[in-house]
Amino acid sequence: MVNRIVLNETSYHGAGAIKEIATEVITRGFKKAFLCSDPDLVKFGVTSKVTSILEEAGLKYELYSNIKANPTIENVQTGVAAYKASGADYIIAIGGGSSMDTAKAVGIIINNPEFEDVRSLEGVAPTKNKCVPIIAVPTTAGTAAEVTINYVITDVEKNRKFVCVDTHDIPVVAVIDPEMMASMPKGLTAATGMDALTHAIEGFTTAAAWGMTDMFHLKAIELIAKNLRGAVENTPEGREGMALGQYIAGMGFSNVGLGIVHSMAHPLGAVYDTPHGIANAIILPTVMEYNAEQTGDKYKYIASAMGVEGIESMSVEEYRKAAVDAVKKLSSDVGIPADLREIVKEKDIKFLSESAYADACRAGNPKETCVEDIVKLYESLMQVECEYSK
């Protein structure tokens, strides 16, 4: 069997790493940046940490901030038009997954105009050209979009999210500076951190997992379990540990896929605009229980990486439960809700389940599933039984 690994050309890590952006731009001969960043980051001065570096170096840029938390087809379309009018020759994406996903879609369409219908990018699109060069600067420790070949766009008209997978979209440079994450509020830190943990656990247990990606995912689980609580309290050590942990998780899952935690979380973002990390965090323990029998001894290693002691003396059932309980405890400690009762409407369960089953991430789940199983998983997270499953 042949396994493939795709990673950034270059990445910088550590406090003050954003200073290297000017060096990279000058070295690569770029002339003008199309700078994608969401409105809140612009408003609260986070984006200016990068623009000030560009200005000091005499580097030109144009700001594009028509980006929603769950970026839409319209955000991409207006971004493509703005890029064409800007005279830019590269992109700087500053933010979480929303900014980077928008940047990836814009960059792909600019260099592959036959895919200007954004919906045509769903799944594994046969693009021929690398996207416009992207320098990605994450401000959240969660999505790892700066090192992945994936992006997600919301189709408002059809009330769904769709996943795009394309090796041509990976940023050429990733700048992971924990100081760019220091202004994240506690709730966002917790949500994005649990998103990163979900990436690591799903990537570790997905059907395509192999030795190299297992190495990435286990180290990511260890770093996230150790540092997320500190990051929520905004300690420098916690921020730095999470910045590295989420990136390493991205190195893994980008290359082997995910599972039905993400499949179930995506429609919650599309229908209710639920923050992606919160949706993942709520769903993760329940899906871990559902998948447990198909994961061999992997939960033993998850539990150990989460800091559970006495694993070697536990039975299979005990260490599987210990892994799930450790995830629940971390999620609770950082303030994530325990269920979906305040989010999901019972009347929507059928649509959510069908959307989740159609989601591209579903294929990677270690256990074969069906719409009826997904219905039951949603119901268990709401403590209800809907007509569809009777």
N, C-alpha and C positions, 0 to 999 in steps of 0.2 A: 504493500500500500504506500502511496506517495502522499506526504503531508506538506503543505505550503505555509510559509510564514511571510507576511507582508508588514513592514514597519516603516516609520518615518526615515527620511534621509538623515535628518539631524534633529536632536532634541537637547534642550538646555534645562537643567534642574537646579533649584535652590533660590534662596532669597536674593533678589536683585537681578535675576536672570533676564528680565525684560530689557536691560541695558544692551543685551546682545542683539536685539532686533535691528538696530541701526547698522551694526557690523554686517549682519546677514544681508540686509537690503543693499548696502553699498557693494559688498563682495559679489553678489549675484547680478549686479547691474540693473536692478529694478529702478523705474523712474517715478511712478506714482501709485499710491496705494488706494484701493477701494476698501474702506474700513467698515466692516460690518459689526455693529454692536447694538444691543437692545436699549430702548429708551431709558429704562431705570439706571443702567450703568452710566449712560451719558449724564443723566440728571444728577446722580450722586458722585460724580467726579472720578469714577473708576476708569472709564475710557480715557480720560485726560492723562492718566499716568503713562499711557503709551503715546498719545498724540504729542505730549510735551517732549518726549524723546525724539520723535520724528522732527518736530519743530526745531529743536536744538541742533539737530544734524542737517537742517536745511532740506528735509525730505518732504515731498508733496504728498497730500492725501485728500480724499473726499469721503465724508462720513455718510453712511447709509444706516438708518435706524428704524425703518419700517418693518420691525420684527416682533412677532408675538411670542409668548412663552412656549406655545406649541405652534411652530411656524407653519404658515398656510401656503397653499398654491399661490395665492395672491401676493404674499410676501416675496416669494421667489420670482414671480413674473415682474413685479415692480423693481425688484433688485436687478434682474437681467437688463431691463430698460435703463436703469440708473447707471449700471456698469458701462453699458455701451456709450452713454452720453458723457461719461466721466473722463475718458482718455486714460484710464488706469491700465496697468499691465500686470498687476498682482493684487492679491487680497490679503488683508489682515483681519482675522476673525477674533473678536474680543468678547468673551462671555461664556455662557454655558452651552449646552447642546443646541439651544435655539439659534444662537448666532452662528455657530459652526455648521449646523445642518443647512441653514440658509445659504451660507457661503459656499458650501460644497455643491449644492444644487445650482446656484448661480454659475459657479466656476465650470461645472460640467456642461451646462447648456451653452455657455459662451463658446467653448471649444468643440462642442458637438451640437450644432444648431438643429440637426435633424431631431433632437429630443426636446424641442422647445415646448411641446405638450408635456407639462411636468408629470402628468400621470404615467407617461410612457417610461419613466425612470424606475417605476416600481419593480421590486425583485432584483434579479441580476440583469441589468440592462447591458446590451452589447455595444457599449460606447467604444470608439476607436482611439480617441485622443485623451491624453491626460488633461485634467481640468486646469484652469488658470492657477498658477502657483499660489498656495495659501500658507501664510504664517499664522498658526493658531495659538492663541493666548487664553487658556481657560481661567475663568474666575470662580468656578465651582469645582469641588473635588468629587466628581461623580460620573459624568457621561463618558469621559475619556475620548470624546469625539476627535481630539487632536491627534490620536494615534490609531483610529479605526477606519475601516473601509465602508462604514455604514452611515446612513443618515435617515431621518424620519420626517415626513411631511404630512400635514393634516389636510384632508380633503373636506372642507366645510360643507360643500354641496351634498356629499354622500355620507357625512357624519362618521368619518373613519380616518385612521392614520394608516399610512403605508410606508413600508420599510424598503429602502434602496441599498443595494450592496454593489460596490463598484471599486475595484482596486485603483481606478484612475482618480478617485476623489481624495485620496489620503493627503493631508497637508505635507508639504515638503519640509517645513520646520515647525516643531512644537516647542513652546516656551512655557515651562511649568514653574511658575514663580509663586510660592505660597503667600507672598505678600499681596498678590493680586486677589487672594481669597479671604484676606483678613476682614474685609468689610461685610462679608456674608452674614445675615442674621442667623440666629440659632436654628430656626425652623428650616431654612433653606440648607444650612449646613447638614442638619440631620437627614433631610430628605435626599439630598444628593449623595451623601455618604452611604445611605442604605441602598441607593441605586448602584453604587460601586460594589457593595457587598453582593448584591444580587447578580451583577455581572460575573463576579468571581465564582460564586457558588454554581450558577447555571453553566458557566463556561467549564467548570471543573467536572460537572456531571453530564454535560451534553454528549450526544451520541458520537460526535466527531473528536472528542477530547483525546489527546495523546501526550506522550512524555514531556515535551517541551512546554506545551500549554499548561499541563498540570503543574509544572514548576512555577510558572507565572501566577497561576490562580491561587495556589496554596500560600505563596508569599504575600499576595494581595490580601487574602483573608486574614492572615496574621497581622499585617500592618493596619488594616481597617479595624479589626477587633481591638487592637492595642491603642489606636489613636483617635477613633471617632468621638468618643466622649470628651477628650481633650480639645478636639477641634470645635465641638459645639460650645465649649467654654472659651474658645478663641485663644488657646495657648499656642505659642510659636511651635512647640514640639508637635502638638496635635495637628496643626495646619500642615507642617512639613511632612509628617507621616502620612496624612491623608492624600496630599498632593502626589506623593510617590505611589501609594497603594492603589489609588484609582487609575493611575497611568499604567501600572503593571497589569492590572485587571484588563484594561483595554488592549494591551499587547496580546493577551490570550484570547479573549472572547471574540475579538475582531476576526480571528483566524479560524475559529471552530463553531461560532454561532451560540445561540442561547436556547431558551425553552419557553414553556407556556406561562411562566410568570410574566414575561414581557408580552406574550400574546394576549394575556388577560388585562395587562396594564394599559396597553395601547388604546383600546376602545374607551377606557375610562377617561383618558386625556382628550379623546375626540368628542365624546358625548358630554362630559361634565367639566372639561378643562381641568381635570384633577392633575396636580403636579406629578410628574412621572415617577419621581423617587418615592413619594408617599404611596402611590398605587403599588409599586413593586414591593415596598417594605411590608405593607399589609398582607399582600398575597403570598409572599415568599414562604413563610413557615407552613402554610396550608399545602402548597404545592410540594414542598419538601416531603411532607408526610405522604402525599399521594405518590410521589416518585420513589420512595425509599426502597422498595423491594427490587427495583431495577438498577440500583446504584452500587451493587457489590459491597466492598468495604470502604467506599469513598467517604461516607459520613464519619468514619473513624478518624480520618485525616482532617476533615472539616472541624470536628469537635476539638481535636488537638490544636489546630491553628487558631480556634476561637478561645483557647486558654483553658479548656476543660481538663481537669486533672483526673488521674486514675483510669484512663482510657483502656490500658492494657488488660485490666481485670474485668472489663465490662463485656457482656454478651452483645451480639449483633443488635438485638432490639434495644438494649440499654444505650449503646453509643449512638445509634440513630436518633433516639429520643433526646440524648444529651446535645447532639448537634442542633436539632430543631429548637430545643429549649434555650440554648445559648444565643441563637438568632433572635428569638422572642425577647430575651432579656435585654439584649443590646438595643433592639428597636424600642422597647418600653423605656429604657433609660434615657434615650434621646428624644422622647416625647411623641413617637409615632402612634396614631390610633390603632386599636387592636382589631378592628373589623371595618366593614364597608357600609354599615347601617346608615351613616350620615352622608354617604356619597351616592350609592346606587339606588335607583327606583326599581321596585319589583317588576313593573311592567316592561322594563328595558332588558331584563335578563336574557330573553331569547335572542334579541338583536346583539347584545354584548357577546354572548357565547358563540353565535355564528361568526361574528367579526373576529373573535379570538381564534377560532378554528381556521379561518382563512388567512390568518396572519403568518408572515414569512418565518417568524421565530419558532412557530409550533413544530416544524419538521425536526428541529434539533432536540426536542424533549426526549429524555431517556426512556420514557414510557409511552407507548402508543396510546393515543387519546381519541375522543370523539366529542361531538357537540354535547351529547347528554352528560358526559363526565364533566365537561367544563361548566355546564349549568349547575351541576351538584356542587362544584367547587365554589362558584359564586354564591349559591344558596347557603353553604356552610359558613361563608364569611358575612352573611346577613342574618343567619339563623332563621331562614324562612324556607318554604317549599312552594315553588310557583307551579302554575298549571302545566307549563311546558314539560316538566319532568315527571308528572304523575302518570 
